[in-house]
Amino acid sequence: MSAFFIIDTHVVVAGLLASHVESPVARILDGMLSARFACVVSEALLAEYRAVLLLPKLCKLHGLSEPDVDIILTDIARHAIVLTLSNDAKVTSSAPDPGDQFLWNLLHARADLVLVTGDKLLLADVAMQQRVISPQAFIAQLTH
């Protein structure tokens, strides 16, 4: 079974701010924008990408306008599988970080999904060890 990848918001932001194009996070963002791997998003995840990328402090760092951010997000969505989660779907597991519950719900939507994140709480979850990986592990997996 091949995997589909959910990319955490912090990875997208770090990819946009990366100063080195060969860094794992920059390569992941580039891969999302060029459909180099199967990426999965939800409306909630796209909304979080947008909200975070438009934070004034981050706007100063990346220098993108709101329309520029929307173009990037449209390109990500164009190349991704957009999953719609049912409101009555029952998730039996709480996210280690309550602020990431929507990511956990998305991860639990299908058995072939893998979350790429730098969040230490999510990476440390023993029950999801094979389904939550770091950006470095993801790039290593792509190149082998």
Steps between C-alpha positions, in 0.01 A plus 500: 500500500641839408469790739349843463653783700352770721745787541478690828465878486835557667672302224334715232597821680856382557522402132392845393751666734789261434817668379639181347303340213637156585373506860240228569219750562576695180507176302166395651332830413645482148370143473152610609496775239625272222303185592814290562316295761141429596394774739173511695336810649165588650316831500605545865866442415491741204332758724775457760771531233341828391443641849856430607662621177307828531610571858659848492827376652530228233397736220799718591727197474375352173398828336199352323171683453163342574443429128847339480417272794168409337679407176734267692208340684306458175801325348530273805129414486513446123761226544356349817221264589252710697327280757170604647451359846154404609375687807379173650829314444617359830864539585602268779826679575571845634796687357798534734469876439132612518571777248580232243180297538390587145829348372440189712145472364634527146771243571239257634274547197697246296753232585731602213567851632831608655552831680824689437572729795771640718267511802675299770174414679353349185824323407522346848156335487587129524169378356554700181876448466482360146255767383664818631845585364742792500578704188850347496361145512252585226772632267715196574203277412442688173861469389530125565 
